[in-house]
Structures are given as structure tokens and as C-alpha cells.
């Protein structure tokens, strides 16, 4: 409970303020809940499946790894897009990326094993590792660029290191990690693997893969780093986070594949997921190339970033995802969040993300919310004495 998500705490506080002052008078940027319209192809797929397929083929049990035909379509999609050679046996359908992360860590970790994450990182990583007796070690952030701080990684790699997690594009910074940097990361991991004579798996957590701006590209890490485990979620791509649908992909060339793959399937079952949701397995199989409206988030990104800069806030421009980091004046993120709350603005301090002194703004909200919030941000800047406030 002490480590409970700051995101959820601020979201609940936003709900309280909305009940007191009216939802239209509260500007809640706490939760990464995608608000872009659900693509019509998803709705059509669900309706068609419910009307035209037998109930036992839609709502019944299946293999714990998921429907074979869905896994085959996922494999074919990855092969076409990234020139891979997956087949259906390399794919496990999961309850989103979060469910997949728990499946992977349950499979990999013995008590006392270590998982490494680069700050800033998604707050739940620590709890996920601790669920299975593991320990999360944190690479300090590079606050100049919010890229991977590779110079600080080697001293954290030890005999008990079992996995490293990367989240690309990153939550909460919106940073995008280029291939050259990821290749350097792979070289460091390979050196450590040779030194300790055991594999160190790179877990690629990529629910924001399709949300990249200005022509940016997210490298497909399993295509060039062998001991990679790939996790994907359709929550952001299709604006369906509550449906809890994603997948895990594992190359046959990965060290220990013959043991890992059946163990991952068993973990999916014994953790209580049993299998990914049946209806949405069927639905996403028809929508693998469908994307949400990127322009919806890009308009919000451009507007909010430009306005906050003009008010004198120190912001990191996002390259992907839908989060914006703002440096807290004086370095006290909690005080910044309290001052924002006075203006009915709900933001999340990023101390729990391994990044003290900043707050995260989730701009995955209707554009009119950002427009209505601008006078409140101006009042916040004035209250904090920030240069540029108007």
C-alpha cells in the first residue's frame, strides 16, 4: 500500500474535485486513458463476430496461449512489418502489456533476482518485480535528453540480473530511443552475459509503439537483439485499454526458448489470467493494421507544449506516447502538484517514476479540456512566479 500508484491517487483526487466543482471546471491530466475515438473497424469487427460466429467459438475456453488462428495472424503481421520469422507457437495472447509483464517476470525470476529499469520508468515495474520476490534496480535518469543512461548501466549488471526493461516510446517522458542506442545497450548486455555465463533478457514493453510524432521510428528490437522478449498492447493503438488485450512474442533463437515458452504459457494460466479475453482476441485479429487517429494526440501535444513554454514552464518535448514532463520550480514536485490543484489542474509527481523534481501531464484528453485549462495554467505560472506568466 505504501507503494501504491501516485497516478491512481491523483486520478481519484481529480474525481473528488470534479464532484465538488463540476467536471468541466477540473483539468485532469493524471491518467493515461486514451481518449481518441475507437476506430470503426474495431466496432465493426466486434459486431460481426457476435452476429456471425458460434458462441462457443467466441466466448469459450481455448488454449492458454490463445486461439491458434489469432496467434498465426499476429505472427504473420510481425513478419511482414519487421521481416521476422515468427510462427504461431512464438506468440502468446496476454491480458495487455501489464499482464504480459507479470507473466514474463513470474517465469524468469527466482527470489532475490534483479530486474533493471531506466529512469524514468512506468511506476508499476517495481511492484511487478516484487510480486515474484525480485528487486528492481534503477538506472539514474539522463535529465538532459531523457535517453537511456548507458554509462550508468554496467555497475548495476550483476550475477543476479535476470532482465532489463525498456519502454519505447517512454512513459512518462515521451522520449524515443533510436536504434544506435539500443544496439549499444545490447552490446553491454552481451558482455554481462558472457561475464556471468547466463542470459540477461531485454523485455521490450511497447504499448505506445504506434504513437510517434514528426516521422519518428521505433526500432523493432527483437530484429537485432537476440535475447529480447517483446510485449505489445492494443490499449493505446485502438483506444481500448479496458479490454485488456495484447500479446507476447519470443524468437526461437532466444536462449532457453524450449523451456521459456511452455513456462510462459503456464504462468499465464497459474497467475489467474488463464487466457486473454476471447472476444477481443477475435476482434484484434481483424484489426492488426488499424491505428487510432495520431493527429488527435499530436494536436494536443503541440498546443500544450507551445503554451506551457510561452508561460515560462520548463518542458521536455515529447517524441512519442501522450505524456509531457514539466520541471517543478525549485525541484519540489509535490509542492508543484499542490499548487496546480489549487487551480483545479491534476498532474502526477514523477518521484515514483524514478524522476524526482518533475510532474507528468497526460494529454490524452479531449482538445477542449486543454483549451479550457490554459487560463488555469497561466494562473499557476503567476502563482509560482514563473517568468513569462501572463
N, C-alpha and C positions, 0 to 999 in steps of 0.2 A: 504493500500500500504506500510505503514511503516513496517508492519509485514510480508511482502512478503517473500516467502521461500528463504532462503540462498542457498538451494540446486539448485533451478532453476537459481538463479543469477550466481552461479559458473558454471553450465552447459552451460548457454549462453556465459559466458566468454570463456569457452573451445571451443565453436563453433567459436568464433571470432579468437582465436589463431590458430585453425585448418585452417581457411580461409587464414591466413597470412603466416603460416609456413608449412602447409601440415598436413593432419590428422595423417600421420604416425610419425610425429615429436612432437605430443602433446599426453600427457598421462592423459586422462580424467577419474578420479575416482569420479566424482561428483554424478552421478545419479544411483539410484538402479534399473537399467533397465536390467532385466535378459537376459544374452546372451547365455545360454545353448540352444542347439537345441530343437525346439519344438518336442515333441515325435511324432513318425509316427502315433500312434493310434489317435491322435487329428486330424491330417491331413486327415486320412482315414475316420474318423467319419464325418467330415465336408463334404467331397466329397460324401460319401454315403447318407447323409441326403439330400443334394441338388439334388442328382440324383434320389432318391427313395421315397421321401415324397412329398405330395401335397404342393404347395406354400403357401396356407392359413394355413397349419399346421407348416410351418417353419417361415414365415415372418409376420404372422398376430398377432392381439391382443390376449391376454389371460387374465386370472385373474391377478390382480395387484401383487399378491404374487408369480406368476409364474405358469408354467404348472404343473398340479397335478401329472402327471406321473414322471416328473423330481423331484419334491419335495419328492415324495414317494421313489424314488431311493436314494436320499440324506439321507433321514431318515433311510432307511434300511442299508445304508453304515455306518452311525454313530452308529447305534445299534449293528451291527456286530463287528465293530472295538473297541468300547468303552463300550459295554454292557449297552447301554442306552435303552430307551423305547419311542423314538420319533415316531410320525406318521406324515403324510404329512402336517397336519394342524399346526404343530410346526415349519415348515420351510418356510422362505421367501427368494426367489431368489433376489439377490441385484446386483447393479452395482459396483461390487468389494467390498472390505472391507471398503474403504473410503465412498462409497455410503451408505453402511450399518451403519457405524458410524453416519453419518448425520441423517439417518432415526431414529436410536435409540435416539440420543440426541434431535432431534425435538420432539420425543414422550415424553421423560422424563422431559425436562427442562421447568420450568417457569422462567421468567426474575428474575435474582438475585440468582438463584440456582447455586450450585457449583459442579464442576467435579474435581476429584483429579487424577493426573498422577505422576508416579515415574520418576524422572530424572535419566538418560537421556531418553527422550521420543520423539516420532515422532513429528516433528515441527508443523504439521498441526492440532494437537489436540487442540491447543489454539484457532485457527480460527474456528474450528468446534464447540467448546463450545460457542464462542462468537456469532456465527451465530444465536443462538436462545436465546440471552440475558443472557447466562450463563457466569460463570467465571471459569477459570482453576487455581486451586491451585496446587502447585508443591512441592512434597516431595524431599528434597535435595538428591543429589546422594551419594552413597557409593563408593568412588573412589578407595577403596582398592580392592573390588571384583566386583563392578557393579551389586551386587544383590539388592533386594528390601530393602530399608532403613526403616524397620518396626518400629524401635524405634522412628522415627520422624513422623510417621503417626498419632497417636492418637490426637495430638494437632491440626491437620488440620481437623479432623472429627467434623462437627458441625450440627446444625439444618437444614442448607440449603444444606448439602451434599446430592446429589442425586445419584452420580455414581462415581466409581473408574475405571480407565482404566489400564489394564496391557497388555503388548505387549511381547509375549513369543514365540520364541526367540526374543531378543530385537534389535530394530533398534534405536540407532546406535551402541550399544556396542557389539552385538553378544552374550550377556550373556544368559544363560539358567536358568530359575527359577525352582528349584526342588519342589516336592510335599510337603515336610515338611514345606517349607517356605510359600507356598500358603495356606496350612492349617492354619498356624499362622495368615496370612492375613485374612482368612475367620473368624477366631475367633475374631479378632479385629473389623471387620465389624459387626459381630453379636452383640457384646457388644454395639456398637454405635447404631445399630437398636433398641435394647431394651431400650437404654437410651433415644432416641429421638422418639420412637414409630412410626417409619416409615421405609420402606425398603431402603437400600442402595445397588444399583445394581453393580455387578462386571462385567464390559464389557471386554471380552476376545478377543483381537484383534490378530489373529494368521495367518497372511498370510505367515509366514516363518516356519510353523509347520513342514513341511517335510524336511527342510534344517537344519539338526542337524548332528554333526560330532562325531566321536570317540565313537559310541554306545550310545550317549545321548538320553534321552527320554523326551518328552514334556507331562506333565500330562494333562489329559482332565478334566479341572476344573469343568464343569457342572456335572461331575460324583460324585463330593464330596462337592461342594459348591452350595447350592440350588438356591440362588438369583443371578445366573450367566446368562449373555446373551452372546452367542457365535457367533463370526464373523469370516468368512473364505473367502479367495480369492484364485482363481486358477492362479493369475498373476505370482507368483514365481514358484509354483509347476509345471506348464505346460509351462512356458515362454510365456505367452500371456497377458501381462499387458494392452495392448491397447484394448483388447476385453471387459474389464470391466465386469467380471463375478465372482460372489461369492454368499454366502448365509448367512443367519442369522438363528440361532436355539434357540428355547426357550422352556425349560421344562414346562410341565403343572403345576409342583409343585411350580413354581416361584410365589412370592407374586404378586397379581394383574393380573395374567395371563389373566383372562377373559376380562379385559379392555385393557391390554397391546397389545395382539395380533392383534385385529382389528385396534387399533390405529397405530401400526407399519405398517400395510398394507396401511392405509390411508396416513400416512406420506410418504411412498414410492411413492404413486401417487401424492400427492399435492406438493412434493418437485420438481416434474417435471421429475423424473425418469420414472414414470408411471409403467414400469415393466423392469426387467432385459432383456438384449439383447436376442432375441428369438432363433436365430441360435445357439448361444453358450450355451444357456440352453440345447438345444438338444444335442450338441456335448459333453459337460462335463458329461452328464448323462451316456454316453458310456465310460467315461474315469476316473471314480471316484477312481480307484485303480492304475492309471497310474502316474508315477513320472518322473520328469526331471532327468538328469544324475547328481547325487550328486557329483560324482568324479570330474566333471568339476570344481565345485567351491572349492572342497577340495584341489585339486592340486594348485589352485591359492592361497588359504589360507595358505597352508604350505610353499609355495615358498616365498610369500610376507612377512609373519611373520618372517621366518628364516632370510631372507636377511636384513630386517629392524633392527632386533635385532643385527645382526652382524655388522651393521653400527653404532650402538650405540643409535638408537631411542628407546624410552620408549613406548612399545606397550601392549595392552591388547589382549590376545589370544582369538579369537572368538570361542564360543562353537556351534553357530548356525548362521543362516542368511548368509549374504555375505558382512559384514562390519567389518572394523578394525579401532579401535581407537588408535591414536598416541598422546601422550602428547606433547604440544608445549613447546620447550625450553624457559624458562623464563616466561611461563604462558600466552603469548600473541598469541592467535590462529590466529588473523587477520594478524599479522606480519609473522607468520609461513606460512600461506596461500600465502601471497605476495612473500615470499622467494621461495616457491615451484613453484609459477607461473613463476618466473624468469628462472626456469629450465623446463618450459612447463609442469609442473605437476599440475593438478587441483584437489584440495581437498576441503572439506567443513568444515569451523569452526563450532563447535558444541555449540556455545553460545545459539543459538535458540532452541537447544535440551535440554536446562536447564543444560548444562555442559560446563562452561567456561574453557578455557585453553587446549582444545583438538581439533583435527581435525578428520573427518571421511573419510576413504578411502573405496569406494565401489569397491570390487574386482570382481564384476560380469561382467568381461570383457574377451575378448579372451586372452588366456595364453600368446600369443606372445606380447601383449601390456605390460604385466607385465615384461616379459623378456627384452623388449626394454627399459623399464623405469628404470631398475636397475642402469645404469650409471648415469642417471639424479638424482636418489635418493642419490647416492654416492656423486655427486657434491653438492647436497643440504646439506647433512651432513657436508661436508667440509666447505661450506659457513657459516653454523651455528656454526661451531667449535665443533661439537659433537664428543666425544671420540669414536673411532672405525671406523671413516670415512677412506675410502681408495680411 
